[in-house]
Amino acid sequence: MDKHTGRAIDGIDHIQQSIGDILTTRIGTRVERRAYGSDLPRLIDDPVDQRFRVEAYAAVAGAIRRWEPRVTAERVQLIAVNADGPVFELDIVRNADGLRARIRV
């Protein structure tokens, strides 16, 4: 279900929404699923320098690998940082059928 419209979504759209949820959820905040999420939220106030980029890439790749088994992330690129936080462009491969997609989260 699309979190903004309430309409049914599937495929890459659902995967993109799922990855966005994973990356924006601080580890330890989900009751019954404390390990769910990523380390990305803890970087929110850090300066956007080389260390930030390395830690952010590791947080994104690790969280996708652990929590989104439907895909493999082949490329993670920080493309912007705005008022809502970092924006990443990801090249993913859906494991079930090899479908490739580029998404932004």
N, CA, C and O atoms as CSV, one atom per row, in Angstrom:
chain,resi,resn,atom,element,x,y,z
A,1,MET,N,N,0.834,-1.166,0.000
A,1,MET,CA,C,0.000,0.000,0.000
A,1,MET,C,C,0.890,1.244,0.000
A,1,MET,O,O,1.850,1.333,0.765
A,2,ASP,N,N,0.562,2.187,-0.857
A,2,ASP,CA,C,1.307,3.438,-0.919
A,2,ASP,C,C,1.050,4.239,0.355
A,2,ASP,O,O,-0.102,4.477,0.719
A,3,LYS,N,N,2.105,4.650,1.021
A,3,LYS,CA,C,1.953,5.339,2.303
A,3,LYS,C,C,1.378,6.744,2.162
A,3,LYS,O,O,0.924,7.326,3.147
A,4,HIS,N,N,1.392,7.297,0.949
A,4,HIS,CA,C,0.857,8.641,0.736
A,4,HIS,C,C,-0.583,8.625,0.233
A,4,HIS,O,O,-1.388,9.474,0.616
A,5,THR,N,N,-0.906,7.658,-0.624
A,5,THR,CA,C,-2.234,7.646,-1.250
A,5,THR,C,C,-3.155,6.570,-0.710
A,5,THR,O,O,-4.374,6.679,-0.845
A,6,GLY,N,N,-2.601,5.536,-0.103
A,6,GLY,CA,C,-3.411,4.418,0.365
A,6,GLY,C,C,-3.748,3.417,-0.725
A,6,GLY,O,O,-4.419,2.416,-0.472
A,7,ARG,N,N,-3.285,3.687,-1.935
A,7,ARG,CA,C,-3.546,2.774,-3.054
A,7,ARG,C,C,-2.567,1.611,-3.042
A,7,ARG,O,O,-1.471,1.695,-2.488
A,8,ALA,N,N,-2.995,0.533,-3.664
A,8,ALA,CA,C,-2.144,-0.654,-3.758
A,8,ALA,C,C,-0.953,-0.373,-4.670
A,8,ALA,O,O,-1.104,0.232,-5.732
A,9,ILE,N,N,0.221,-0.811,-4.255
A,9,ILE,CA,C,1.414,-0.747,-5.105
A,9,ILE,C,C,2.106,-2.097,-5.029
A,9,ILE,O,O,1.906,-2.867,-4.089
A,10,ASP,N,N,2.919,-2.367,-6.033
A,10,ASP,CA,C,3.680,-3.609,-6.031
A,10,ASP,C,C,4.953,-3.401,-6.827
A,10,ASP,O,O,5.252,-2.288,-7.259
A,11,GLY,N,N,5.687,-4.461,-7.014
A,11,GLY,CA,C,6.898,-4.418,-7.830
A,11,GLY,C,C,7.929,-3.437,-7.304
A,11,GLY,O,O,8.119,-3.298,-6.095
A,12,ILE,N,N,8.591,-2.761,-8.231
A,12,ILE,CA,C,9.670,-1.837,-7.890
A,12,ILE,C,C,9.153,-0.682,-7.039
A,12,ILE,O,O,9.867,-0.206,-6.157
A,13,ASP,N,N,7.929,-0.223,-7.285
A,13,ASP,CA,C,7.374,0.863,-6.466
A,13,ASP,C,C,7.301,0.460,-4.994
A,13,ASP,O,O,7.633,1.253,-4.113
A,14,HIS,N,N,6.872,-0.760,-4.733
A,14,HIS,CA,C,6.793,-1.223,-3.340
A,14,HIS,C,C,8.185,-1.391,-2.745
A,14,HIS,O,O,8.408,-1.068,-1.578
A,15,ILE,N,N,9.112,-1.891,-3.535
A,15,ILE,CA,C,10.494,-2.049,-3.065
A,15,ILE,C,C,11.098,-0.686,-2.731
A,15,ILE,O,O,11.765,-0.537,-1.707
A,16,GLN,N,N,10.869,0.303,-3.585
A,16,GLN,CA,C,11.388,1.650,-3.340
A,16,GLN,C,C,10.822,2.214,-2.033
A,16,GLN,O,O,11.563,2.784,-1.232
A,17,GLN,N,N,9.530,2.057,-1.819
A,17,GLN,CA,C,8.920,2.538,-0.583
A,17,GLN,C,C,9.491,1.797,0.625
A,17,GLN,O,O,9.753,2.406,1.662
A,18,SER,N,N,9.681,0.499,0.491
A,18,SER,CA,C,10.227,-0.309,1.577
A,18,SER,C,C,11.646,0.131,1.934
A,18,SER,O,O,11.982,0.255,3.111
A,19,ILE,N,N,12.466,0.364,0.931
A,19,ILE,CA,C,13.839,0.812,1.177
A,19,ILE,C,C,13.830,2.181,1.859
A,19,ILE,O,O,14.606,2.418,2.784
A,20,GLY,N,N,12.964,3.073,1.411
A,20,GLY,CA,C,12.850,4.377,2.063
A,20,GLY,C,C,12.499,4.244,3.535
A,20,GLY,O,O,13.049,4.955,4.376
A,21,ASP,N,N,11.582,3.334,3.848
A,21,ASP,CA,C,11.185,3.104,5.237
A,21,ASP,C,C,12.351,2.545,6.055
A,21,ASP,O,O,12.595,2.978,7.181
A,22,ILE,N,N,13.050,1.599,5.487
A,22,ILE,CA,C,14.198,1.001,6.179
A,22,ILE,C,C,15.243,2.070,6.491
A,22,ILE,O,O,15.734,2.155,7.617
A,23,LEU,N,N,15.579,2.883,5.492
A,23,LEU,CA,C,16.662,3.853,5.655
A,23,LEU,C,C,16.317,4.984,6.612
A,23,LEU,O,O,17.211,5.559,7.234
A,24,THR,N,N,15.037,5.313,6.739
A,24,THR,CA,C,14.651,6.425,7.611
A,24,THR,C,C,14.240,5.981,9.008
A,24,THR,O,O,13.896,6.813,9.847
A,25,THR,N,N,14.272,4.686,9.263
A,25,THR,CA,C,13.924,4.175,10.590
A,25,THR,C,C,15.188,4.000,11.423
A,25,THR,O,O,16.101,3.263,11.051
A,26,ARG,N,N,15.219,4.684,12.541
A,26,ARG,CA,C,16.365,4.586,13.448
A,26,ARG,C,C,16.338,3.223,14.137
A,26,ARG,O,O,15.307,2.810,14.669
A,27,ILE,N,N,17.470,2.532,14.125
A,27,ILE,CA,C,17.573,1.237,14.800
A,27,ILE,C,C,17.204,1.420,16.273
A,27,ILE,O,O,17.648,2.357,16.937
A,28,GLY,N,N,16.377,0.493,16.757
A,28,GLY,CA,C,15.974,0.521,18.155
A,28,GLY,C,C,14.629,1.172,18.410
A,28,GLY,O,O,14.146,1.161,19.543
A,29,THR,N,N,14.003,1.746,17.368
A,29,THR,CA,C,12.745,2.464,17.576
A,29,THR,C,C,11.502,1.636,17.297
A,29,THR,O,O,10.403,2.052,17.663
A,30,ARG,N,N,11.636,0.490,16.668
A,30,ARG,CA,C,10.472,-0.351,16.381
A,30,ARG,C,C,10.245,-1.341,17.514
A,30,ARG,O,O,11.096,-2.187,17.792
A,31,VAL,N,N,9.104,-1.231,18.158
A,31,VAL,CA,C,8.741,-2.200,19.194
A,31,VAL,C,C,8.549,-3.540,18.499
A,31,VAL,O,O,7.986,-3.595,17.406
A,32,GLU,N,N,9.004,-4.608,19.112
A,32,GLU,CA,C,8.911,-5.966,18.572
A,32,GLU,C,C,9.914,-6.245,17.452
A,32,GLU,O,O,10.051,-7.390,17.020
A,33,ARG,N,N,10.604,-5.231,16.985
A,33,ARG,CA,C,11.583,-5.427,15.915
A,33,ARG,C,C,12.696,-4.398,16.086
A,33,ARG,O,O,12.946,-3.582,15.199
A,34,ARG,N,N,13.346,-4.448,17.216
A,34,ARG,CA,C,14.326,-3.422,17.595
A,34,ARG,C,C,15.492,-3.287,16.619
A,34,ARG,O,O,16.039,-2.193,16.476
A,35,ALA,N,N,15.880,-4.351,15.956
A,35,ALA,CA,C,17.038,-4.298,15.055
A,35,ALA,C,C,16.692,-3.704,13.691
A,35,ALA,O,O,17.594,-3.417,12.904
A,36,TYR,N,N,15.403,-3.514,13.393
A,36,TYR,CA,C,14.962,-3.022,12.083
A,36,TYR,C,C,15.407,-1.579,11.871
A,36,TYR,O,O,15.380,-0.771,12.800
A,37,GLY,N,N,15.813,-1.265,10.660
A,37,GLY,CA,C,16.166,0.100,10.301
A,37,GLY,C,C,17.593,0.199,9.802
A,37,GLY,O,O,18.186,-0.777,9.344
A,38,SER,N,N,18.131,1.414,9.904
A,38,SER,CA,C,19.499,1.645,9.440
A,38,SER,C,C,20.209,2.621,10.369
A,38,SER,O,O,19.590,3.254,11.225
A,39,ASP,N,N,21.508,2.727,10.183
A,39,ASP,CA,C,22.313,3.685,10.937
A,39,ASP,C,C,22.278,5.077,10.314
A,39,ASP,O,O,22.868,6.005,10.868
A,40,LEU,N,N,21.613,5.245,9.196
A,40,LEU,CA,C,21.579,6.536,8.510
A,40,LEU,C,C,21.014,7.659,9.390
A,40,LEU,O,O,21.587,8.749,9.394
A,41,PRO,N,N,19.928,7.451,10.130
A,41,PRO,CA,C,19.402,8.557,10.946
A,41,PRO,C,C,20.385,9.107,11.980
A,41,PRO,O,O,20.285,10.277,12.350
A,42,ARG,N,N,21.313,8.311,12.444
A,42,ARG,CA,C,22.267,8.818,13.440
A,42,ARG,C,C,23.274,9.792,12.819
A,42,ARG,O,O,23.983,10.490,13.543
A,43,LEU,N,N,23.342,9.844,11.489
A,43,LEU,CA,C,24.271,10.743,10.797
A,43,LEU,C,C,23.645,12.096,10.477
A,43,LEU,O,O,24.303,12.950,9.883
A,44,ILE,N,N,22.395,12.305,10.856
A,44,ILE,CA,C,21.607,13.443,10.395
A,44,ILE,C,C,22.268,14.804,10.634
A,44,ILE,O,O,22.138,15.693,9.793
A,45,ASP,N,N,22.959,14.990,11.736
A,45,ASP,CA,C,23.560,16.292,12.032
A,45,ASP,C,C,25.043,16.371,11.698
A,45,ASP,O,O,25.690,17.377,11.989
A,46,ASP,N,N,25.579,15.335,11.098
A,46,ASP,CA,C,27.001,15.317,10.760
A,46,ASP,C,C,27.283,16.166,9.522
A,46,ASP,O,O,26.425,16.291,8.648
A,47,PRO,N,N,28.481,16.749,9.443
A,47,PRO,CA,C,28.850,17.472,8.226
A,47,PRO,C,C,28.946,16.500,7.048
A,47,PRO,O,O,29.357,15.350,7.207
A,48,VAL,N,N,28.564,16.976,5.878
A,48,VAL,CA,C,28.599,16.127,4.681
A,48,VAL,C,C,30.005,16.199,4.095
A,48,VAL,O,O,30.295,17.004,3.209
A,49,ASP,N,N,30.859,15.337,4.616
A,49,ASP,CA,C,32.241,15.254,4.162
A,49,ASP,C,C,32.527,13.816,3.726
A,49,ASP,O,O,31.608,13.004,3.613
A,50,GLN,N,N,33.782,13.509,3.488
A,50,GLN,CA,C,34.135,12.169,3.007
A,50,GLN,C,C,33.760,11.084,4.017
A,50,GLN,O,O,33.273,10.021,3.632
A,51,ARG,N,N,33.982,11.345,5.296
A,51,ARG,CA,C,33.620,10.369,6.325
A,51,ARG,C,C,32.112,10.111,6.318
A,51,ARG,O,O,31.670,8.967,6.418
A,52,PHE,N,N,31.332,11.182,6.200
A,52,PHE,CA,C,29.875,11.034,6.132
A,52,PHE,C,C,29.487,10.147,4.958
A,52,PHE,O,O,28.672,9.235,5.101
A,53,ARG,N,N,30.074,10.418,3.798
A,53,ARG,CA,C,29.732,9.634,2.603
A,53,ARG,C,C,30.030,8.150,2.803
A,53,ARG,O,O,29.203,7.299,2.474
A,54,VAL,N,N,31.192,7.843,3.333
A,54,VAL,CA,C,31.566,6.440,3.554
A,54,VAL,C,C,30.601,5.780,4.537
A,54,VAL,O,O,30.117,4.676,4.286
A,55,GLU,N,N,30.321,6.448,5.647
A,55,GLU,CA,C,29.406,5.878,6.637
A,55,GLU,C,C,27.984,5.767,6.092
A,55,GLU,O,O,27.282,4.798,6.381
A,56,ALA,N,N,27.563,6.747,5.310
A,56,ALA,CA,C,26.217,6.699,4.731
A,56,ALA,C,C,26.100,5.553,3.733
A,56,ALA,O,O,25.111,4.820,3.755
A,57,TYR,N,N,27.090,5.386,2.860
A,57,TYR,CA,C,27.055,4.283,1.893
A,57,TYR,C,C,27.007,2.942,2.616
A,57,TYR,O,O,26.253,2.049,2.229
A,58,ALA,N,N,27.814,2.804,3.666
A,58,ALA,CA,C,27.824,1.552,4.431
A,58,ALA,C,C,26.478,1.316,5.106
A,58,ALA,O,O,25.988,0.187,5.131
A,59,ALA,N,N,25.877,2.368,5.651
A,59,ALA,CA,C,24.575,2.239,6.311
A,59,ALA,C,C,23.498,1.822,5.317
A,59,ALA,O,O,22.675,0.957,5.615
A,60,VAL,N,N,23.502,2.432,4.143
A,60,VAL,CA,C,22.501,2.114,3.119
A,60,VAL,C,C,22.676,0.678,2.633
A,60,VAL,O,O,21.721,-0.099,2.623
A,61,ALA,N,N,23.882,0.333,2.235
A,61,ALA,CA,C,24.125,-1.013,1.697
A,61,ALA,C,C,23.834,-2.090,2.735
A,61,ALA,O,O,23.213,-3.104,2.417
A,62,GLY,N,N,24.271,-1.882,3.962
A,62,GLY,CA,C,24.054,-2.877,5.010
A,62,GLY,C,C,22.588,-3.063,5.345
A,62,GLY,O,O,22.131,-4.191,5.534
A,63,ALA,N,N,21.849,-1.973,5.421
A,63,ALA,CA,C,20.423,-2.061,5.745
A,63,ALA,C,C,19.642,-2.749,4.632
A,63,ALA,O,O,18.753,-3.554,4.907
A,64,ILE,N,N,19.963,-2.443,3.384
A,64,ILE,CA,C,19.272,-3.104,2.270
A,64,ILE,C,C,19.601,-4.593,2.266
A,64,ILE,O,O,18.718,-5.431,2.087
A,65,ARG,N,N,20.855,-4.908,2.460
A,65,ARG,CA,C,21.264,-6.316,2.476
A,65,ARG,C,C,20.525,-7.083,3.583
A,65,ARG,O,O,20.117,-8.227,3.379
A,66,ARG,N,N,20.356,-6.462,4.735
A,66,ARG,CA,C,19.723,-7.158,5.860
A,66,ARG,C,C,18.199,-7.187,5.769
A,66,ARG,O,O,17.584,-8.213,6.062
A,67,TRP,N,N,17.585,-6.076,5.369
A,67,TRP,CA,C,16.136,-5.951,5.515
A,67,TRP,C,C,15.330,-5.998,4.226
A,67,TRP,O,O,14.103,-6.067,4.289
A,68,GLU,N,N,15.957,-5.963,3.081
A,68,GLU,CA,C,15.201,-6.027,1.824
A,68,GLU,C,C,15.738,-7.164,0.969
A,68,GLU,O,O,16.504,-6.935,0.034
A,69,PRO,N,N,15.332,-8.404,1.291
A,69,PRO,CA,C,15.872,-9.577,0.599
A,69,PRO,C,C,15.424,-9.706,-0.854
A,69,PRO,O,O,15.942,-10.553,-1.582
A,70,ARG,N,N,14.482,-8.891,-1.282
A,70,ARG,CA,C,14.007,-8.984,-2.667
A,70,ARG,C,C,14.997,-8.414,-3.667
A,70,ARG,O,O,14.896,-8.695,-4.861
A,71,VAL,N,N,15.964,-7.606,-3.195
A,71,VAL,CA,C,16.881,-6.953,-4.128
A,71,VAL,C,C,18.322,-7.022,-3.648
A,71,VAL,O,O,18.609,-7.273,-2.478
A,72,THR,N,N,19.214,-6.789,-4.603
A,72,THR,CA,C,20.626,-6.570,-4.331
A,72,THR,C,C,20.948,-5.164,-4.807
A,72,THR,O,O,20.610,-4.795,-5.931
A,73,ALA,N,N,21.595,-4.382,-3.966
A,73,ALA,CA,C,22.010,-3.034,-4.359
A,73,ALA,C,C,23.367,-3.134,-5.041
A,73,ALA,O,O,24.335,-3.608,-4.446
A,74,GLU,N,N,23.435,-2.690,-6.285
A,74,GLU,CA,C,24.698,-2.722,-7.030
A,74,GLU,C,C,25.455,-1.405,-6.955
A,74,GLU,O,O,26.681,-1.382,-7.060
A,75,ARG,N,N,24.725,-0.306,-6.774
A,75,ARG,CA,C,25.367,1.013,-6.710
A,75,ARG,C,C,24.571,1.889,-5.762
A,75,ARG,O,O,23.340,1.898,-5.785
A,76,VAL,N,N,25.288,2.620,-4.932
A,76,VAL,CA,C,24.686,3.597,-4.027
A,76,VAL,C,C,25.390,4.915,-4.280
A,76,VAL,O,O,26.616,4.986,-4.202
A,77,GLN,N,N,24.633,5.961,-4.582
A,77,GLN,CA,C,25.229,7.265,-4.871
A,77,GLN,C,C,24.464,8.347,-4.117
A,77,GLN,O,O,23.247,8.463,-4.262
A,78,LEU,N,N,25.165,9.133,-3.320
A,78,LEU,CA,C,24.558,10.289,-2.668
A,78,LEU,C,C,24.431,11.375,-3.723
A,78,LEU,O,O,25.435,11.822,-4.276
A,79,ILE,N,N,23.202,11.807,-4.010
A,79,ILE,CA,C,23.028,12.800,-5.072
A,79,ILE,C,C,22.630,14.172,-4.555
A,79,ILE,O,O,22.771,15.166,-5.267
A,80,ALA,N,N,22.133,14.241,-3.320
A,80,ALA,CA,C,21.744,15.535,-2.759
A,80,ALA,C,C,21.568,15.396,-1.257
A,80,ALA,O,O,21.370,14.303,-0.726
A,81,VAL,N,N,21.645,16.528,-0.599
A,81,VAL,CA,C,21.263,16.617,0.806
A,81,VAL,C,C,20.354,17.830,0.901
A,81,VAL,O,O,20.769,18.953,0.615
A,82,ASN,N,N,19.104,17.596,1.306
A,82,ASN,CA,C,18.154,18.697,1.416
A,82,ASN,C,C,17.599,18.760,2.837
A,82,ASN,O,O,18.104,18.082,3.732
A,83,ALA,N,N,16.576,19.562,3.045
A,83,ALA,CA,C,16.014,19.749,4.386
A,83,ALA,C,C,15.485,18.451,4.987
A,83,ALA,O,O,15.434,18.311,6.209
A,84,ASP,N,N,15.092,17.504,4.142
A,84,ASP,CA,C,14.580,16.220,4.623
A,84,ASP,C,C,15.683,15.200,4.859
A,84,ASP,O,O,15.422,14.116,5.383
A,85,GLY,N,N,16.904,15.531,4.483
A,85,GLY,CA,C,18.021,14.613,4.669
A,85,GLY,C,C,18.666,14.240,3.352
A,85,GLY,O,O,18.407,14.873,2.328
A,86,PRO,N,N,19.509,13.210,3.369
A,86,PRO,CA,C,20.211,12.802,2.152
A,86,PRO,C,C,19.273,12.120,1.162
A,86,PRO,O,O,18.304,11.463,1.544
A,87,VAL,N,N,19.588,12.292,-0.117
A,87,VAL,CA,C,18.857,11.622,-1.195
A,87,VAL,C,C,19.863,10.729,-1.911
A,87,VAL,O,O,20.928,11.183,-2.330
A,88,PHE,N,N,19.510,9.462,-2.044
A,88,PHE,CA,C,20.389,8.491,-2.680
A,88,PHE,C,C,19.766,7.982,-3.964
A,88,PHE,O,O,18.550,7.824,-4.070
A,89,GLU,N,N,20.632,7.728,-4.941
A,89,GLU,CA,C,20.219,7.026,-6.151
A,89,GLU,C,C,20.824,5.630,-6.053
A,89,GLU,O,O,22.022,5.474,-5.815
A,90,LEU,N,N,19.984,4.623,-6.239
A,90,LEU,CA,C,20.417,3.236,-6.101
A,90,LEU,C,C,20.168,2.484,-7.389
A,90,LEU,O,O,19.106,2.623,-7.995
A,91,ASP,N,N,21.126,1.696,-7.809
A,91,ASP,CA,C,20.909,0.712,-8.865
A,91,ASP,C,C,20.686,-0.607,-8.159
A,91,ASP,O,O,21.553,-1.094,-7.433
A,92,ILE,N,N,19.503,-1.184,-8.381
A,92,ILE,CA,C,19.142,-2.429,-7.709
A,92,ILE,C,C,18.817,-3.507,-8.732
A,92,ILE,O,O,18.480,-3.219,-9.881
A,93,VAL,N,N,18.925,-4.746,-8.291
A,93,VAL,CA,C,18.538,-5.898,-9.098
A,93,VAL,C,C,17.546,-6.705,-8.275
A,93,VAL,O,O,17.838,-7.106,-7.149
A,94,ARG,N,N,16.367,-6.939,-8.850
A,94,ARG,CA,C,15.389,-7.773,-8.154
A,94,ARG,C,C,15.848,-9.214,-8.254
A,94,ARG,O,O,16.033,-9.735,-9.353
A,95,ASN,N,N,16.030,-9.853,-7.123
A,95,ASN,CA,C,16.620,-11.188,-7.073
A,95,ASN,C,C,15.757,-12.257,-7.731
A,95,ASN,O,O,16.294,-13.227,-8.266
A,96,ALA,N,N,14.452,-12.108,-7.707
A,96,ALA,CA,C,13.557,-13.135,-8.246
A,96,ALA,C,C,13.699,-13.316,-9.751
A,96,ALA,O,O,13.592,-14.432,-10.259
A,97,ASP,N,N,13.942,-12.209,-10.469
A,97,ASP,CA,C,13.941,-12.304,-11.929
A,97,ASP,C,C,15.063,-11.534,-12.620
A,97,ASP,O,O,15.127,-11.517,-13.849
A,98,GLY,N,N,15.943,-10.900,-11.855
A,98,GLY,CA,C,17.058,-10.174,-12.448
A,98,GLY,C,C,16.706,-8.803,-12.993
A,98,GLY,O,O,17.549,-8.157,-13.616
A,99,LEU,N,N,15.470,-8.336,-12.774
A,99,LEU,CA,C,15.062,-7.016,-13.255
A,99,LEU,C,C,15.928,-5.947,-12.608
A,99,LEU,O,O,16.116,-5.935,-11.392
A,100,ARG,N,N,16.450,-5.052,-13.432
A,100,ARG,CA,C,17.288,-3.959,-12.945
A,100,ARG,C,C,16.467,-2.678,-12.907
A,100,ARG,O,O,15.618,-2.436,-13.765
A,101,ALA,N,N,16.740,-1.865,-11.894
A,101,ALA,CA,C,16.029,-0.593,-11.774
A,101,ALA,C,C,16.929,0.421,-11.094
A,101,ALA,O,O,17.827,0.066,-10.330
A,102,ARG,N,N,16.676,1.683,-11.382
A,102,ARG,CA,C,17.344,2.794,-10.703
A,102,ARG,C,C,16.258,3.528,-9.921
A,102,ARG,O,O,15.252,3.960,-10.484
A,103,ILE,N,N,16.479,3.661,-8.623
A,103,ILE,CA,C,15.491,4.315,-7.777
A,103,ILE,C,C,16.151,5.423,-6.969
A,103,ILE,O,O,17.370,5.449,-6.802
A,104,ARG,N,N,15.325,6.335,-6.472
A,104,ARG,CA,C,15.799,7.391,-5.569
A,104,ARG,C,C,15.048,7.288,-4.257
A,104,ARG,O,O,13.828,7.132,-4.220
A,105,VAL,N,N,15.802,7.379,-3.200
A,105,VAL,CA,C,15.206,7.360,-1.859
A,105,VAL,C,C,15.882,8.414,-1.006
A,105,VAL,O,O,15.537,8.575,0.165
